[in-house]
């Protein structure tokens, strides 16, 4: 009976050792899996941080571009005003030139008339 109990005890110990080995293997596998999931989570966090950083940079860039656009529109507006002023000056100069040519033609005609008399 003692031999049978000892044999049964050895079988139970062997089964427990086998169960323990399987549990250790499962724990090791689970640990590896958790480590992989942790690394994936860290990668996702880094990607989110990068996206947020890029979004912030793009927002700042868009704001800067809007400011530059406003400045350009203001400059274009000034250029149109200056062009309008220049056109008016040219038109006034042309009118003066026509008047001067008309006066010169009249003076020439008067001189000719006086020479003929």
MOPAC internal coordinates of N, CA, C and O (Angstrom, degrees):
PM7 1SCF
backbone

  N    0.0000 0     0.00 0     0.00 0    0    0    0
  C    1.4613 1     0.00 0     0.00 0    1    0    0
  C    1.5088 1   109.80 1     0.00 0    2    1    0
  O    1.2310 1   121.28 1   141.02 1    3    2    1
  N    1.3697 1   115.16 1   -38.98 1    3    2    1
  C    1.4642 1   118.17 1  -179.59 1    5    3    2
  C    1.5159 1   109.52 1   -67.30 1    6    5    3
  O    1.2310 1   121.90 1   142.56 1    7    6    5
  N    1.3325 1   113.96 1   -37.44 1    7    6    5
  C    1.4695 1   118.18 1   178.98 1    9    7    6
  C    1.5105 1   110.35 1   -64.54 1   10    9    7
  O    1.2310 1   121.08 1   137.19 1   11   10    9
  N    1.3313 1   115.55 1   -42.81 1   11   10    9
  C    1.4620 1   120.64 1  -179.83 1   13   11   10
  C    1.5278 1   108.87 1   -65.45 1   14   13   11
  O    1.2310 1   119.06 1   139.52 1   15   14   13
  N    1.3083 1   119.40 1   -40.48 1   15   14   13
  C    1.4587 1   122.92 1   179.50 1   17   15   14
  C    1.5133 1   109.37 1   -65.88 1   18   17   15
  O    1.2310 1   120.82 1   139.43 1   19   18   17
  N    1.3420 1   116.04 1   -40.57 1   19   18   17
  C    1.4731 1   119.92 1   178.50 1   21   19   18
  C    1.5176 1   110.66 1   -65.04 1   22   21   19
  O    1.2310 1   120.96 1   138.11 1   23   22   21
  N    1.3329 1   115.76 1   -41.89 1   23   22   21
  C    1.4596 1   120.84 1   178.79 1   25   23   22
  C    1.5271 1   109.72 1   -63.91 1   26   25   23
  O    1.2310 1   121.13 1   136.69 1   27   26   25
  N    1.3300 1   115.44 1   -43.31 1   27   26   25
  C    1.4732 1   119.61 1  -179.55 1   29   27   26
  C    1.5311 1   109.09 1   -66.05 1   30   29   27
  O    1.2310 1   120.79 1   142.74 1   31   30   29
  N    1.3232 1   116.10 1   -37.26 1   31   30   29
  C    1.4633 1   120.25 1   179.58 1   33   31   30
  C    1.5314 1   109.96 1   -65.34 1   34   33   31
  O    1.2310 1   120.78 1   139.46 1   35   34   33
  N    1.3372 1   116.11 1   -40.54 1   35   34   33
  C    1.4624 1   119.82 1   178.69 1   37   35   34
  C    1.5281 1   110.81 1   -64.94 1   38   37   35
  O    1.2310 1   120.82 1   140.79 1   39   38   37
  N    1.3351 1   116.03 1   -39.21 1   39   38   37
  C    1.4712 1   119.10 1   177.54 1   41   39   38
  C    1.5259 1   110.60 1   -63.40 1   42   41   39
  O    1.2310 1   120.88 1   137.86 1   43   42   41
  N    1.3498 1   115.93 1   -42.14 1   43   42   41
  C    1.4614 1   119.56 1   179.17 1   45   43   42
  C    1.5251 1   110.37 1   -64.58 1   46   45   43
  O    1.2310 1   120.46 1   138.50 1   47   46   45
  N    1.3278 1   116.73 1   -41.50 1   47   46   45
  C    1.4676 1   121.12 1   178.11 1   49   47   46
  C    1.5260 1   109.52 1   -62.69 1   50   49   47
  O    1.2310 1   120.25 1   137.30 1   51   50   49
  N    1.3379 1   117.12 1   -42.70 1   51   50   49
  C    1.4662 1   121.35 1   179.76 1   53   51   50
  C    1.5282 1   109.96 1   -63.70 1   54   53   51
  O    1.2310 1   120.80 1   137.76 1   55   54   53
  N    1.3340 1   116.08 1   -42.24 1   55   54   53
  C    1.4641 1   119.71 1   178.42 1   57   55   54
  C    1.5289 1   111.13 1   -64.88 1   58   57   55
  O    1.2310 1   121.43 1   138.28 1   59   58   57
  N    1.3420 1   114.86 1   -41.72 1   59   58   57
  C    1.4638 1   118.74 1   178.53 1   61   59   58
  C    1.5325 1   110.91 1   -64.32 1   62   61   59
  O    1.2310 1   120.73 1   138.84 1   63   62   61
  N    1.3337 1   116.20 1   -41.16 1   63   62   61
  C    1.4686 1   119.91 1   178.17 1   65   63   62
  C    1.5222 1   110.83 1   -64.21 1   66   65   63
  O    1.2310 1   120.72 1   139.27 1   67   66   65
  N    1.3214 1   116.24 1   -40.73 1   67   66   65
  C    1.4696 1   120.35 1   178.34 1   69   67   66
  C    1.5324 1   109.28 1   -65.20 1   70   69   67
  O    1.2310 1   120.25 1   136.81 1   71   70   69
  N    1.3329 1   117.13 1   -43.19 1   71   70   69
  C    1.4686 1   120.99 1   177.56 1   73   71   70
  C    1.5168 1   111.61 1   -61.95 1   74   73   71
  O    1.2310 1   121.17 1   139.24 1   75   74   73
  N    1.3476 1   115.37 1   -40.76 1   75   74   73
  C    1.4590 1   120.75 1   178.45 1   77   75   74
  C    1.5293 1   110.44 1   -63.88 1   78   77   75
  O    1.2310 1   120.21 1   137.15 1   79   78   77
  N    1.3286 1   117.20 1   -42.85 1   79   78   77
  C    1.4698 1   121.33 1   178.95 1   81   79   78
  C    1.5312 1   110.14 1   -62.31 1   82   81   79
  O    1.2310 1   121.43 1   136.89 1   83   82   81
  N    1.3356 1   114.87 1   -43.11 1   83   82   81
  C    1.4705 1   118.39 1   178.61 1   85   83   82
  C    1.5331 1   110.96 1   -64.96 1   86   85   83
  O    1.2310 1   120.56 1   140.56 1   87   86   85
  N    1.3228 1   116.54 1   -39.44 1   87   86   85
  C    1.4646 1   120.64 1   179.05 1   89   87   86
  C    1.5190 1   110.60 1   -64.50 1   90   89   87
  O    1.2310 1   120.99 1   138.27 1   91   90   89
  N    1.3620 1   115.71 1   -41.73 1   91   90   89
  C    1.4702 1   119.50 1   177.77 1   93   91   90
  C    1.5293 1   111.04 1   -62.88 1   94   93   91
  O    1.2310 1   120.57 1   137.62 1   95   94   93
  N    1.3193 1   116.52 1   -42.38 1   95   94   93
  C    1.4674 1   121.66 1   179.09 1   97   95   94
  C    1.5300 1   110.02 1   -62.61 1   98   97   95
  O    1.2310 1   120.95 1   135.80 1   99   98   97
  N    1.3320 1   115.80 1   -44.20 1   99   98   97
  C    1.4697 1   120.14 1   178.90 1  101   99   98
  C    1.5247 1   110.60 1   -64.38 1  102  101   99
  O    1.2310 1   120.87 1   139.67 1  103  102  101
  N    1.3471 1   115.95 1   -40.33 1  103  102  101
  C    1.4676 1   120.29 1   179.26 1  105  103  102
  C    1.5194 1   110.16 1   -64.52 1  106  105  103
  O    1.2310 1   120.62 1   137.55 1  107  106  105
  N    1.3276 1   116.43 1   -42.45 1  107  106  105
  C    1.4637 1   120.85 1   178.86 1  109  107  106
  C    1.5252 1   110.57 1   -62.69 1  110  109  107
  O    1.2310 1   120.92 1   135.15 1  111  110  109
  N    1.3240 1   115.85 1   -44.85 1  111  110  109
  C    1.4625 1   120.97 1   178.55 1  113  111  110
  C    1.5319 1   110.15 1   -62.69 1  114  113  111
  O    1.2310 1   120.97 1   136.71 1  115  114  113
  N    1.3508 1   115.75 1   -43.29 1  115  114  113
  C    1.4636 1   119.95 1   178.41 1  117  115  114
  C    1.5122 1   111.84 1   -63.96 1  118  117  115
  O    1.2310 1   120.84 1   141.08 1  119  118  117
  N    1.3296 1   116.01 1   -38.92 1  119  118  117
  C    1.4670 1   120.37 1   178.80 1  121  119  118
  C    1.5257 1   110.58 1   -63.47 1  122  121  119
  O    1.2310 1   121.10 1   136.69 1  123  122  121
  N    1.3444 1   115.50 1   -43.31 1  123  122  121
  C    1.4737 1   119.44 1   178.05 1  125  123  122
  C    1.5196 1   110.45 1   -61.95 1  126  125  123
  O    1.2310 1   120.95 1   137.77 1  127  126  125
  N    1.3322 1   115.78 1   -42.23 1  127  126  125
  C    1.4606 1   120.66 1   179.73 1  129  127  126
  C    1.5290 1   110.78 1   -63.43 1  130  129  127
  O    1.2310 1   120.81 1   135.69 1  131  130  129
  N    1.3418 1   116.05 1   -44.31 1  131  130  129
  C    1.4674 1   119.96 1   178.60 1  133  131  130
  C    1.5291 1   111.40 1   -64.29 1  134  133  131
  O    1.2310 1   120.33 1   141.30 1  135  134  133
  N    1.3361 1   116.98 1   -38.70 1  135  134  133
  C    1.4678 1   120.90 1   178.09 1  137  135  134
  C    1.5249 1   110.04 1   -62.88 1  138  137  135
  O    1.2310 1   120.79 1   139.22 1  139  138  137
  N    1.3298 1   116.10 1   -40.78 1  139  138  137
  C    1.4640 1   120.36 1   178.26 1  141  139  138
  C    1.5356 1   110.53 1   -65.17 1  142  141  139
  O    1.2310 1   120.30 1   137.04 1  143  142  141
  N    1.3276 1   117.03 1   -42.96 1  143  142  141
  C    1.4569 1   120.69 1   179.08 1  145  143  142
  C    1.5305 1   110.74 1   -65.14 1  146  145  143
  O    1.2310 1   120.46 1   141.67 1  147  146  145
  N    1.3261 1   116.73 1   -38.33 1  147  146  145
  C    1.4576 1   121.20 1   177.75 1  149  147  146
  C    1.5297 1   110.32 1   -62.52 1  150  149  147
  O    1.2310 1   120.47 1   136.26 1  151  150  149
  N    1.3207 1   116.71 1   -43.74 1  151  150  149
  C    1.4717 1   120.53 1   178.99 1  153  151  150
  C    1.5302 1   110.47 1   -64.01 1  154  153  151
  O    1.2310 1   120.42 1   139.40 1  155  154  153
  N    1.3359 1   116.81 1   -40.60 1  155  154  153
  C    1.4644 1   120.57 1   177.41 1  157  155  154
  C    1.5276 1   110.57 1   -63.03 1  158  157  155
  O    1.2310 1   120.50 1   138.97 1  159  158  157
  N    1.3355 1   116.65 1   -41.03 1  159  158  157
  C    1.4660 1   121.09 1   178.76 1  161  159  158
  C    1.5283 1   110.17 1   -63.90 1  162  161  159
  O    1.2310 1   120.51 1   137.89 1  163  162  161
  N    1.3308 1   116.64 1   -42.11 1  163  162  161
  C    1.4708 1   120.43 1   177.76 1  165  163  162
  C    1.5180 1   110.64 1   -62.78 1  166  165  163
  O    1.2310 1   120.75 1   139.21 1  167  166  165
  N    1.3180 1   116.17 1   -40.79 1  167  166  165
  C    1.4656 1   120.25 1   178.11 1  169  167  166
  C    1.5271 1   110.50 1   -62.44 1  170  169  167
  O    1.2310 1   120.68 1   137.20 1  171  170  169
  N    1.3351 1   116.31 1   -42.80 1  171  170  169
  C    1.4693 1   120.03 1   177.98 1  173  171  170
  C    1.5291 1   111.30 1   -63.13 1  174  173  171
  O    1.2310 1   120.57 1   139.89 1  175  174  173
  N    1.3231 1   116.51 1   -40.11 1  175  174  173
  C    1.4741 1   120.42 1   178.55 1  177  175  174
  C    1.5261 1   109.70 1   -63.41 1  178  177  175
  O    1.2310 1   120.41 1   134.98 1  179  178  177
  N    1.3315 1   116.83 1   -45.02 1  179  178  177
  C    1.4711 1   120.33 1   178.56 1  181  179  178
  C    1.5290 1   110.64 1   -61.72 1  182  181  179
  O    1.2310 1   120.43 1   140.16 1  183  182  181
  N    1.3318 1   116.79 1   -39.84 1  183  182  181
  C    1.4642 1   120.41 1   178.50 1  185  183  182
  C    1.5233 1   110.37 1   -64.20 1  186  185  183
  O    1.2310 1   120.17 1   137.87 1  187  186  185
  N    1.3348 1   117.29 1   -42.13 1  187  186  185
  C    1.4646 1   120.86 1   178.62 1  189  187  186
  C    1.5251 1   110.49 1   -63.79 1  190  189  187
  O    1.2310 1   120.55 1   137.80 1  191  190  189
  N    1.3377 1   116.56 1   -42.20 1  191  190  189
  C    1.4613 1   120.14 1   178.27 1  193  191  190
  C    1.5211 1   110.73 1   -62.73 1  194  193  191
  O    1.2310 1   120.60 1   138.88 1  195  194  193
  N    1.3213 1   116.46 1   -41.12 1  195  194  193
  C    1.4574 1   120.94 1   178.26 1  197  195  194
  C    1.5231 1   110.61 1   -64.09 1  198  197  195
  O    1.2310 1   120.62 1   136.50 1  199  198  197
  N    1.3455 1   116.42 1   -43.50 1  199  198  197
  C    1.4727 1   119.80 1   177.62 1  201  199  198
  C    1.5246 1   111.02 1   -60.10 1  202  201  199
  O    1.2310 1   120.78 1   135.90 1  203  202  201
  N    1.3343 1   116.11 1   -44.10 1  203  202  201
  C    1.4646 1   120.50 1  -179.92 1  205  203  202
  C    1.5262 1   110.38 1   -63.04 1  206  205  203
  O    1.2310 1   120.80 1   137.98 1  207  206  205
  N    1.3203 1   116.08 1   -42.02 1  207  206  205
  C    1.4601 1   120.63 1   178.89 1  209  207  206
  C    1.5299 1   110.66 1   -63.59 1  210  209  207
  O    1.2310 1   120.97 1   136.42 1  211  210  209
  N    1.3332 1   115.75 1   -43.58 1  211  210  209
  C    1.4665 1   119.85 1   179.37 1  213  211  210
  C    1.5264 1   110.57 1   -65.27 1  214  213  211
  O    1.2310 1   120.35 1   139.23 1  215  214  213
  N    1.3293 1   116.93 1   -40.77 1  215  214  213
  C    1.4632 1   120.69 1   179.28 1  217  215  214
  C    1.5243 1   110.12 1   -62.60 1  218  217  215
  O    1.2310 1   120.82 1   139.17 1  219  218  217
  N    1.3092 1   116.04 1   -40.83 1  219  218  217
  C    1.4660 1   120.66 1   178.65 1  221  219  218
  C    1.5297 1   110.37 1   -64.72 1  222  221  219
  O    1.2310 1   120.83 1   134.90 1  223  222  221
  N    1.3301 1   116.02 1   -45.10 1  223  222  221
  C    1.4688 1   120.03 1   178.96 1  225  223  222
  C    1.5212 1   110.85 1   -63.44 1  226  225  223
  O    1.2310 1   120.59 1   138.09 1  227  226  225
  N    1.3301 1   116.47 1   -41.91 1  227  226  225
  C    1.4638 1   119.63 1   178.64 1  229  227  226
  C    1.5229 1   111.40 1   -65.03 1  230  229  227
  O    1.2310 1   120.71 1   142.03 1  231  230  229
  N    1.3282 1   116.26 1   -37.97 1  231  230  229
  C    1.4550 1   120.11 1   177.02 1  233  231  230
  C    1.5189 1   111.56 1   -62.22 1  234  233  231
  O    1.2310 1   120.93 1   135.34 1  235  234  233
  N    1.3218 1   115.82 1   -44.66 1  235  234  233
  C    1.4646 1   120.35 1   178.06 1  237  235  234
  C    1.5267 1   110.17 1   -63.90 1  238  237  235
  O    1.2310 1   120.56 1   139.17 1  239  238  237
  N    1.3149 1   116.54 1   -40.83 1  239  238  237
  C    1.4693 1   120.97 1   179.40 1  241  239  238
  C    1.5261 1   110.28 1   -64.81 1  242  241  239
  O    1.2310 1   120.56 1   137.36 1  243  242  241
  N    1.3259 1   116.54 1   -42.64 1  243  242  241
  C    1.4663 1   120.56 1   179.20 1  245  243  242
  C    1.5231 1   110.15 1   -63.21 1  246  245  243
  O    1.2310 1   120.64 1   140.04 1  247  246  245
  N    1.3180 1   116.38 1   -39.96 1  247  246  245
  C    1.4655 1   120.81 1   178.38 1  249  247  246
  C    1.5329 1   109.96 1   -63.70 1  250  249  247
  O    1.2310 1   120.89 1   136.55 1  251  250  249
  N    1.3153 1   115.90 1   -43.45 1  251  250  249
  C    1.4620 1   120.63 1   179.01 1  253  251  250
  C    1.5321 1   110.70 1   -63.95 1  254  253  251
  O    1.2310 1   120.82 1   138.14 1  255  254  253
  N    1.3349 1   116.03 1   -41.86 1  255  254  253
  C    1.4650 1   119.72 1   178.36 1  257  255  254
  C    1.5233 1   111.23 1   -63.52 1  258  257  255
  O    1.2310 1   120.35 1   140.31 1  259  258  257
  N    1.3310 1   116.93 1   -39.69 1  259  258  257
  C    1.4615 1   120.53 1   178.37 1  261  259  258
  C    1.5270 1   110.11 1   -62.46 1  262  261  259
  O    1.2310 1   120.97 1   139.08 1  263  262  261
  N    1.3206 1   115.75 1   -40.92 1  263  262  261
  C    1.4630 1   120.26 1   178.68 1  265  263  262
  C    1.5292 1   110.67 1   -64.00 1  266  265  263
  O    1.2310 1   120.45 1   135.22 1  267  266  265
  N    1.3254 1   116.74 1   -44.78 1  267  266  265
  C    1.4653 1   121.32 1   178.81 1  269  267  266
  C    1.5355 1   109.96 1   -63.25 1  270  269  267
  O    1.2310 1   120.91 1   140.74 1  271  270  269
  N    1.3289 1   115.86 1   -39.26 1  271  270  269
  C    1.4661 1   120.05 1   179.05 1  273  271  270
  C    1.5280 1   110.40 1   -62.24 1  274  273  271
  O    1.2310 1   120.59 1   135.91 1  275  274  273
  N    1.3373 1   116.48 1   -44.09 1  275  274  273
  C    1.4672 1   120.14 1   178.53 1  277  275  274
  C    1.5255 1   110.84 1   -61.08 1  278  277  275
  O    1.2310 1   120.89 1   137.37 1  279  278  277
  N    1.3342 1   115.91 1   -42.63 1  279  278  277
  C    1.4652 1   119.97 1   178.21 1  281  279  278
  C    1.5240 1   110.88 1   -61.71 1  282  281  279
  O    1.2310 1   120.82 1   137.13 1  283  282  281
  N    1.3335 1   116.04 1   -42.87 1  283  282  281
  C    1.4690 1   120.12 1   179.84 1  285  283  282
  C    1.5233 1   110.55 1   -64.31 1  286  285  283
  O    1.2310 1   120.54 1   138.03 1  287  286  285
  N    1.3339 1   116.58 1   -41.97 1  287  286  285
  C    1.4598 1   119.40 1   179.27 1  289  287  286
  C    1.5290 1   110.32 1   -62.97 1  290  289  287
  O    1.2310 1   120.41 1   140.67 1  291  290  289
  N    1.3254 1   116.83 1   -39.33 1  291  290  289
  C    1.4618 1   120.19 1   177.58 1  293  291  290
  C    1.5289 1   110.64 1   -63.42 1  294  293  291
  O    1.2310 1   120.83 1   136.64 1  295  294  293
  N    1.3389 1   116.01 1   -43.36 1  295  294  293
  C    1.4685 1   120.12 1   178.61 1  297  295  294
  C    1.5289 1   111.26 1   -63.60 1  298  297  295
  O    1.2310 1   120.56 1   139.10 1  299  298  297
  N    1.3301 1   116.53 1   -40.90 1  299  298  297
  C    1.4716 1   119.87 1   178.18 1  301  299  298
  C    1.5170 1   109.68 1   -63.41 1  302  301  299
  O    1.2310 1   120.26 1   138.59 1  303  302  301
  N    1.3349 1   117.11 1   -41.41 1  303  302  301
  C    1.4624 1   120.81 1   177.31 1  305  303  302
  C    1.5167 1   111.33 1   -59.51 1  306  305  303
  O    1.2310 1   120.41 1   135.38 1  307  306  305
  N    1.3371 1   116.83 1   -44.62 1  307  306  305
  C    1.4666 1   120.99 1   177.85 1  309  307  306
  C    1.5262 1   110.39 1   -62.05 1  310  309  307
  O    1.2310 1   120.97 1   137.49 1  311  310  309
  N    1.3373 1   115.75 1   -42.51 1  311  310  309
  C    1.4751 1   119.84 1  -179.18 1  313  311  310
  C    1.5293 1   110.20 1   -62.30 1  314  313  311
  O    1.2310 1   120.31 1   139.39 1  315  314  313
  N    1.3489 1   117.01 1   -40.61 1  315  314  313
  C    1.4694 1   119.55 1   178.00 1  317  315  314
  C    1.5288 1   110.60 1   -63.58 1  318  317  315
  O    1.2310 1   120.35 1   138.91 1  319  318  317
  N    1.3372 1   116.93 1   -41.09 1  319  318  317
  C    1.4630 1   120.29 1   178.17 1  321  319  318
  C    1.5245 1   110.34 1   -62.35 1  322  321  319
  O    1.2310 1   121.18 1   133.69 1  323  322  321
  N    1.3506 1   115.35 1   -46.31 1  323  322  321
  C    1.4606 1   119.64 1   179.46 1  325  323  322
  C    1.5196 1   111.02 1   -62.44 1  326  325  323
  O    1.2310 1   120.69 1   140.21 1  327  326  325
  N    1.3272 1   116.28 1   -39.79 1  327  326  325
  C    1.4622 1   119.74 1   178.50 1  329  327  326
  C    1.5240 1   109.89 1   -62.96 1  330  329  327
  O    1.2310 1   120.76 1   137.88 1  331  330  329
  N    1.3342 1   116.16 1   -42.12 1  331  330  329
  C    1.4695 1   119.76 1   178.09 1  333  331  330
  C    1.5193 1   111.24 1   -61.00 1  334  333  331
  O    1.2310 1   120.81 1   137.28 1  335  334  333
  N    1.3454 1   116.05 1   -42.72 1  335  334  333
  C    1.4632 1   120.18 1   177.93 1  337  335  334
  C    1.5278 1   110.55 1   -63.52 1  338  337  335
  O    1.2310 1   120.40 1   138.16 1  339  338  337
  N    1.3279 1   116.84 1   -41.84 1  339  338  337
  C    1.4686 1   120.45 1   179.05 1  341  339  338
  C    1.5296 1   111.07 1   -63.91 1  342  341  339
  O    1.2310 1   120.55 1   139.18 1  343  342  341
  N    1.3207 1   116.55 1   -40.82 1  343  342  341
  C    1.4679 1   120.10 1   178.49 1  345  343  342
  C    1.5219 1   109.55 1   -61.51 1  346  345  343
  O    1.2310 1   120.15 1   137.01 1  347  346  345
  N    1.3269 1   117.31 1   -42.99 1  347  346  345
  C    1.4610 1   120.90 1   178.62 1  349  347  346
  C    1.5256 1   110.88 1   -62.91 1  350  349  347
  O    1.2310 1   120.67 1   138.63 1  351  350  349
  N    1.3381 1   116.33 1   -41.37 1  351  350  349
  C    1.4667 1   119.98 1   179.12 1  353  351  350
  C    1.5276 1   110.89 1   -64.43 1  354  353  351
  O    1.2310 1   120.55 1   137.80 1  355  354  353
  N    1.3433 1   116.56 1   -42.20 1  355  354  353
  C    1.4704 1   120.52 1   179.17 1  357  355  354
  C    1.5213 1   110.22 1   -64.68 1  358  357  355
  O    1.2310 1   120.76 1   136.75 1  359  358  357
  N    1.3430 1   116.16 1   -43.25 1  359  358  357
  C    1.4641 1   119.40 1   178.59 1  361  359  358
  C    1.5237 1   111.14 1   -61.75 1  362  361  359
  O    1.2310 1   120.42 1   138.62 1  363  362  361
  N    1.3391 1   116.81 1   -41.38 1  363  362  361
  C    1.4707 1   120.67 1   177.84 1  365  363  362
  C    1.5245 1   110.35 1   -64.44 1  366  365  363
  O    1.2310 1   120.43 1   137.90 1  367  366  365
  N    1.3380 1   116.78 1   -42.10 1  367  366  365
  C    1.4713 1   120.49 1   179.22 1  369  367  366
  C    1.5276 1   110.35 1   -64.17 1  370  369  367
  O    1.2310 1   120.21 1   139.47 1  371  370  369
  N    1.3524 1   117.20 1   -40.53 1  371  370  369
  C    1.4681 1   119.96 1   177.98 1  373  371  370
  C    1.5279 1   110.92 1   -63.73 1  374  373  371
  O    1.2310 1   120.58 1   139.48 1  375  374  373
  N    1.3196 1   116.50 1   -40.52 1  375  374  373
  C    1.4569 1   120.44 1   178.41 1  377  375  374
  C    1.5235 1   110.06 1   -62.83 1  378  377  375
  O    1.2310 1   120.77 1   136.29 1  379  378  377
  N    1.3328 1   116.13 1   -43.71 1  379  378  377
  C    1.4740 1   119.72 1   177.48 1  381  379  378
  C    1.5191 1   110.68 1   -62.98 1  382  381  379
  O    1.2310 1   120.45 1   139.57 1  383  382  381
  N    1.3233 1   116.75 1   -40.43 1  383  382  381
  C    1.4655 1   120.87 1   179.32 1  385  383  382
  C    1.5246 1   110.32 1   -63.75 1  386  385  383
  O    1.2310 1   120.33 1   136.37 1  387  386  385
  N    1.3355 1   116.98 1   -43.63 1  387  386  385
  C    1.4783 1   119.91 1   178.40 1  389  387  386
  C    1.5288 1   110.58 1   -62.71 1  390  389  387
  O    1.2310 1   121.54 1   136.70 1  391  390  389
  N    1.3304 1   114.66 1   -43.30 1  391  390  389
  C    1.4723 1   118.25 1   178.54 1  393  391  390
  C    1.5230 1   110.67 1   -62.85 1  394  393  391
  O    1.2310 1   120.54 1   139.53 1  395  394  393
  N    1.3396 1   116.57 1   -40.47 1  395  394  393
  C    1.4676 1   120.29 1   178.82 1  397  395  394
  C    1.5202 1   110.46 1   -65.74 1  398  397  395
  O    1.2310 1   119.94 1   139.58 1  399  398  397
  N    1.3519 1   117.72 1   -40.42 1  399  398  397
  C    1.4669 1   120.41 1   178.07 1  401  399  398
  C    1.5275 1   110.43 1   -65.17 1  402  401  399
  O    1.2310 1   121.48 1   139.56 1  403  402  401
  N    1.3270 1   114.77 1   -40.44 1  403  402  401
  C    1.4725 1   118.96 1   179.39 1  405  403  402
  C    1.5307 1   109.74 1   -63.70 1  406  405  403
  O    1.2310 1   120.56 1   136.29 1  407  406  405
  N    1.3337 1   116.53 1   -43.71 1  407  406  405
  C    1.4704 1   120.77 1   179.15 1  409  407  406
  C    1.5242 1   110.38 1   -64.62 1  410  409  407
  O    1.2310 1   120.67 1   139.51 1  411  410  409
  N    1.3537 1   116.32 1   -40.49 1  411  410  409
  C    1.4673 1   119.79 1   179.29 1  413  411  410
  C    1.5197 1   110.29 1   -65.05 1  414  413  411
  O    1.2310 1   120.49 1   137.83 1  415  414  413
  N    1.3366 1   116.66 1   -42.17 1  415  414  413
  C    1.4787 1   119.87 1   177.72 1  417  415  414
  C    1.5227 1   111.13 1   -62.81 1  418  417  415
  O    1.2310 1   120.85 1   138.55 1  419  418  417
  N    1.3389 1   115.98 1   -41.45 1  419  418  417
  C    1.4642 1   119.53 1   178.55 1  421  419  418
  C    1.5227 1   110.58 1   -64.62 1  422  421  419
  O    1.2310 1   120.63 1   139.00 1  423  422  421
  N    1.3578 1   116.40 1   -41.00 1  423  422  421
  C    1.4626 1   120.41 1   179.18 1  425  423  422
  C    1.5233 1   110.26 1   -65.61 1  426  425  423
  O    1.2310 1   120.03 1   139.40 1  427  426  425
  N    1.3181 1   117.55 1   -40.60 1  427  426  425
  C    1.4761 1   121.28 1   178.07 1  429  427  426
  C    1.5358 1   110.48 1   -62.23 1  430  429  427
  O    1.2310 1   122.00 1   134.86 1  431  430  429
  N    1.3352 1   113.77 1   -45.14 1  431  430  429
  C    1.4802 1   117.87 1   179.23 1  433  431  430
  C    1.5203 1   110.13 1   -62.79 1  434  433  431
  O    1.2310 1   119.94 1   140.69 1  435  434  433
  N    1.3102 1   117.73 1   -39.31 1  435  434  433
  C    1.4675 1   121.27 1  -179.86 1  437  435  434
  C    1.5156 1   110.37 1   -66.04 1  438  437  435
  O    1.2310 1   120.88 1   138.75 1  439  438  437
  N    1.3772 1   115.92 1   -41.25 1  439  438  437
  C    1.4593 1   120.05 1   178.40 1  441  439  438
  C    1.5219 1   110.54 1   -61.96 1  442  441  439
  O    1.2310 1   120.83 1   136.09 1  443  442  441
  N    1.3205 1   116.02 1   -43.91 1  443  442  441
  C    1.4715 1   120.22 1   179.56 1  445  443  442
  C    1.5356 1   110.03 1   -61.56 1  446  445  443
  O    1.2310 1   121.90 1   137.81 1  447  446  445
  N    1.2995 1   113.96 1   -42.19 1  447  446  445
  C    1.4596 1   118.98 1  -178.25 1  449  447  446
  C    1.5169 1   109.66 1   -63.50 1  450  449  447
  O    1.2310 1   120.99 1   138.35 1  451  450  449
  N    1.3800 1   115.71 1   -41.65 1  451  450  449
  C    1.4564 1   119.23 1   179.65 1  453  451  450
  C    1.5131 1   111.03 1   -68.33 1  454  453  451
  O    1.2310 1   119.36 1   144.13 1  455  454  453
  N    1.3169 1   118.82 1   -35.87 1  455  454  453
  C    1.4670 1   121.72 1   178.29 1  457  455  454
  C    1.5056 1   111.15 1   -66.05 1  458  457  455
  O    1.2310 1   120.85 1   143.13 1  459  458  457
  N    1.3130 1   115.98 1   -36.87 1  459  458  457
  C    1.4606 1   120.21 1  -179.39 1  461  459  458
  C    1.5153 1   111.43 1   -72.22 1  462  461  459
  O    1.2310 1   119.91 1   154.23 1  463  462  461
  N    1.3154 1   117.77 1   -25.77 1  463  462  461
  C    1.4577 1   120.36 1  -179.43 1  465  463  462
  C    1.4492 1   108.39 1   -82.44 1  466  465  463
  O    1.2310 1   120.10 1   180.00 1  467  466  465

